């Protein structure tokens, strides 16, 4: 009888969890400084949420988010996130203020008064690919992470590096590890040096697919060895780096 009562309590909660599936997924692409953002939404949010706005935040600068669509877009009719026909697509076009900087694009939901509110994105069962609730994008090669590094393991011709993100840059990311060739400049520099990682954030969100967090194209010492935030002025990184040469 105790087991039956326990099931009677748990089943409604499990059903609610299943119904609270993922309801927003974003993707983005660049052509020059023109940014295309696609928002896919299935509305199973509380009834007091009526619309959404797209926001953008520069990565590594400590700047606050910028609302790109001040007038909220109305949410579609309620639907089931496990039914593809219940998802609605919205396409937006923006201009990147700075092509050589990563920006995080995401969605805030609004109520009838227009007040923006965060709301958790649900999830599909673990064997499914999960929708991406926000997307990080740069329109040219850009710094994806700045931090100090420490070689922690050697294996034949490869060395494992631990990177500790700079707190001053508001990166909000824990330490990460990655491998480099044994003759890579990072290995020969003094441990604890501050470096910039150029590349992109890996945004594969499928169960069972394990990848490094960054697709790194190159490493460079941070200008002046600083562990601070990225420059906020709208100048190219090339000109800024030239100042330190």
NORTAMO-V271716 format. One record per backbone hydrogen bond with DSSP energy under -0.5 kcal/mol. NH is the residue of the N-H (numbers start at 0). CO is the residue of the C=O. If there is no record, write none. Layout:
BEGIN
((NH & CO) (NH & CO))
END
This chain:
BEGIN
((4 & 0) (5 & 1) (6 & 2) (7 & 3) (8 & 4) (9 & 5) (10 & 6) (11 & 7) (12 & 8) (13 & 9) (14 & 10) (15 & 11) (16 & 12) (17 & 13) (18 & 14) (19 & 15) (20 & 18) (24 & 39) (25 & 131) (26 & 37) (28 & 35) (30 & 33) (33 & 30) (34 & 32) (34 & 93) (35 & 28) (36 & 34) (36 & 91) (37 & 26) (38 & 36) (38 & 89) (39 & 24) (39 & 37) (40 & 38) (40 & 87) (41 & 22) (42 & 76) (43 & 41) (48 & 45) (49 & 47) (49 & 109) (50 & 109) (51 & 72) (52 & 107) (54 & 105) (55 & 65) (56 & 103) (58 & 101) (60 & 57) (61 & 168) (65 & 55) (67 & 53) (67 & 65) (68 & 53) (71 & 69) (72 & 51) (74 & 49) (78 & 42) (80 & 78) (82 & 79) (83 & 81) (85 & 82) (86 & 83) (87 & 40) (89 & 38) (91 & 36) (93 & 34) (95 & 32) (100 & 97) (102 & 136) (103 & 56) (104 & 102) (104 & 134) (105 & 54) (106 & 132) (107 & 52) (108 & 116) (109 & 50) (110 & 114) (111 & 47) (113 & 110) (116 & 108) (121 & 20) (122 & 19) (127 & 124) (129 & 204) (132 & 130) (134 & 104) (136 & 102) (138 & 98) (139 & 98) (143 & 196) (144 & 196) (146 & 194) (147 & 163) (148 & 192) (149 & 161) (151 & 159) (152 & 159) (154 & 157) (157 & 154) (158 & 179) (159 & 152) (160 & 177) (161 & 149) (162 & 160) (162 & 175) (163 & 147) (164 & 162) (165 & 145) (168 & 165) (169 & 166) (170 & 165) (175 & 162) (177 & 160) (179 & 158) (181 & 156) (183 & 180) (186 & 183) (187 & 183) (188 & 184) (191 & 148) (192 & 189) (194 & 146) (195 & 219) (196 & 144) (197 & 195) (197 & 217) (198 & 141) (199 & 214) (201 & 212) (202 & 200) (204 & 202) (206 & 127) (208 & 205) (209 & 207) (210 & 208) (214 & 199) (215 & 213) (216 & 197) (217 & 197) (219 & 195) (221 & 193) (224 & 221) (225 & 222) (229 & 59) (234 & 232) (239 & 235) (240 & 236) (241 & 237) (242 & 238) (242 & 239) (243 & 239) (243 & 240) (244 & 241))
END
